[in-house]
Amino acid sequence: MAKRYYTLDPQKYDFDEIFGIEAQEAERDALLQSFNDPHVVKYRTKTIKSGNVLEVEVYPIWDTHTSTSRARKTKESREAQKRLNYKNAVKQVVRLINANFTDADFWATFTYDNAHLPKTYAQAQREVQKFIRRLKHYAERHAFAPLKYVYWTEFENDEKKGKRRIHHHIVTNFADRDVMEDLWGNGGRNNVRRLVADDSGYEGMARYCMKDPKGLKRYVASKNLKKPQITVSDTKFTRRKVNRIMYDKVNSYAVFENLYKGYQMTDIKKKTSEYTTGAYVYVKMKRKE
């Protein structure tokens, strides 16, 4: 009978919470006990390519279910699950935007004047959907590239203060910023600007747009967006190699840049856990110019 192995799915468990101790902050004895646990048989490597950004997650695989039992209990809290759902949604939209848009595309904010101000969130959603249809129609008539977009609606209605605040953020490949502003048609103070990538692509902008969702749907994306490229390997990193990274016995930059040719490392997080043994390594890289 084939031997069974166990690991934690980073989509279902909050690795930032489970592996919450920075390696340099942990006690050396605890590190030795954690890293040398014989039940850690190997490490899984998950690689996510989104446009010019590459992320690497390295996390342990055990030969016994008991190694994951305490970590699994951290998932039971309803609030913890909500936090994880939000983190996953942020990761998903950041990767979608990085995979589909470039500095030739636009990020826009559209608001309303008093005459056009929607009364409800549903009405605001209908308005932005009509706007999307106008953009699509114009793009088709003028031989633009097929329209791609991600948008968010922020809606605040404080009846006690008599205040209603609504605006939309959109990332799109629509080719003409002036036409886009004209097609909005709801007044307001609007702002259309070129995307500008940094070492993390467009993550900062996407996180800003994902803030404070107030329980409403966080984003809507066109169906023609390509997915980030995700690969999984159980052979890239041995336990010995991970331990050497955690103890700073190797140059982590050199290790990952040799493994992923054409990319430059921009960030690394090395963590251990009070819930389980082994280590978690998260690396972010950008494509070399």
N, C-alpha and C positions, 0 to 999 in steps of 0.2 A: 504494500500500500504506500502510495506517495506521501511524503511527509507534508503536513500542513504548516503554513506560515501565516503570520498575523501582522497587520500594520494598521495605521489610522489614515483615513481618507482626508486630505486637506480641504476638500469641499464640504465635509460633514463635521469636521472638528476644527476648532480655532487653535491653530498651532501657535499663534502669538500668546494665547492664554495658557496652553498646555506646556509649551516650551518657553516659559516666560522669564527665565534667568539668563542674563547675558553671561557668556562663558567667563569673562574676566572677573565677574562679580561672585562666581560660585566658589565654595571652599574646595581646595585641591583634593582633599580626601574624598569629598562627595563626587568630584569629577572622576577620580580614579575608579570609584565603585560603579558609577554610572556608565562610563565608557568601556570598562572591561567586563561588563555583564556578558557571560557566555551565551545568554539567550538572544542577544543581538547578533543575528547570523549574517546580515548584510544590510546594505542601504539601497533604498529606491531613489532614483533621480527622475524628477519630472521637469521637463523643459518646455517653456511656453514662448513661442516667437510671435510677436505682434508688431508688424512693421519693422522699424529699426531697433526695437527694444526686445531683449531676450531676458527671461527670468528663469532661474534654476532653483528648484526646491530639492533638498537632499534630506531624507528622513528614514528612520530605522524600520527594519523588518525583524520580528521576533519569531522564535520557534515555540512559543507558549502564549496562550491567550491571557494568562494572568499578568503579563507585562503591560497589557493595554487596559486592564480592568479599572484601575483608578482613574486613568485618563478619560475613559468613556463616561465616568460619572460626572465629569465637568460639563457634559452636554445636556444634562437633565434640566437645568434651569431654563425657564421660559425666556427670561431676559437675556441669558447667554445665547440662546438660539436666535433671538431677534438681532443681537449684535452680530452674530455670525452671518445671518442672512444679508444684513446690510453690507458687511465687509465683502461678501461674495458678489453682491450686486455691483459694488464699486469696482472690484477687480474686473468683473465682466465688461462693464462699460468702458473702463480705461483701455482694456485690451482691444475691444472692438474699434474704438476710435484710433488707437495707434496702428491697427492693422489696415484701416481703410482710408485714412485721411493724411494729407501732407500740408506743408506750408503754403501750397497753392490754393488751399481751401479756406473756408471762412467759419468763424464763430460769431454768432449774432445774439443780441438781446432785443426782444420786441415787447413794447408796453402798449397801453391804451390811453386815449384821451377820455374825458368824462362821458362824452357822447356814446362811446363804444364799449365802455367798461362792462364786462360780463357780470351777471349776478351770482352765478354758481360756477363751481369747478367744471361741471359737465359742459356748461355753455362755453367756458374758456377752451376746453378741449375741442369742441366742435369748431371754434374759430381757428385754432391752429391747424386742425385737419383740413379745413377749407383752404388755408394758406398753402399747405403742402400740395394740395391738388392744383392750385394756381401755378406754383413753382414747376410741378411736373409737366403741366400743359405747355408752359412757356418753353421749358427745356426741350420738349419733343418738337415743338414748332420751329425752334431755332437751332436744331441739330447740336444741342449741348450733349454732354455725356449723360447717361441714365442717372437720374437723381438719386443720391445717397444722403441719408440724414440720420441724426440722433437728436431728439428734442426732449426738453423737460418743461413742465408747467409748475410754477410756484404760485400758490393761491392762499391768501390770508384774508379772512373776513371777520373783523371784530365789530359785532353789532353794538356793543356798549359804547365803543369809541366812535362809532359811525365811520369806520375805516375799512376800505376794501382795497387790497393791493394784489395785483396780478401781473405776472410777466412770464415770458417764455424764453428759454435759451435754446439755441439750435446750432448744431455743427453740420455743415453741408458742403457738398462739392459744387453747388450751383455757381455758375461761372461769372455772374455779373452782380456786384454788390449794390449798385445803384438801382438796377431793376428789382432786385430782391426787396429793397426798402420800399419802392413804389408799389410792389405787389402786396405788401402787408395790408395797407388800406385801413388800419384802425387807429391812426394817429399815434400819439405818445412820443416819448423820447427814445429813439431806437439807436442801436450801436452795432455796426457790422465791422469786423476787423479780421485781418489775416491770422491764421493760426501760426504760432511760433513754437517750435519744438525745443525742448531742452534735453538733458541727459535721460530723462524719464519719458520722453515723447510729450504727450499732451495730458499727462496725469494730473498736474496741478489744476488745469482748467476743468477737467472732468470731475475731480473731487469737489471743486467749488460748486459746480452745477448739481452735484448729488447731495449737497448739504440740506439738513432740515426738511425731510420729505413730509412730515406731519401725517404719516400713515397713508399718503396718497401714492399712486403709482409713480415710480421714480423716473423712468425714462421710456421713450418709445423709439424704436429703431426700424429703419427700412429693411425689408426682407432680403435685399440684394447685397447686404454686407457680408464680406468673407469672414470666416471664423479664424481666430488665432490658431497657429499650428502647435499642437500639443503632442509630445512624445514621452514615453515612459521607458526607463531602462533599470534593470536590477544588476547591471554589471559595470557601470561607470565608476562607482566608488566602493571600495572595500572598507571594512571596519577599520583597518589599520590606516588607510589613507584619510578617512574622516577624522580619526583620532589625532593624526599629525596636523591636520588643519586646525582642529580645536585647540591644540597645545601650541600653535604658532611655530611648529617645527619645519614648516614649509612656507614658501611665499604663496599665499592664496591667490594673489593676482596672477602669478605665473601659472599656477595650476589650472585655473579656469580659462585663462586666455589661450593656453596651449590646447585645452580641450575643445574650446569653441573658437576656431580660427576666424579672424575677421571681425571679432568683437572685442571691445574694451570694457573691463569691469568698472562700474561706477559705484557700487555699494555691496556690502556683505554684512549679514547678521548671523552670528554664531550663538546658539542658545542651547541650554540644557533644561531639565524639567524636575520639579519636585514630585510629579505624578508617575513618571515612568523613566526607564533607563534609555541610554542612547543620546544622540544629539540631533539638532535641527539646524541646517545651514540654508540660508536664503541669499541668493546672489542676483544682482541686477546688472545687466550689461547693455551697451549700445553698439550699434554697428559702426565700425571705423569708417571715417570719410575717405 
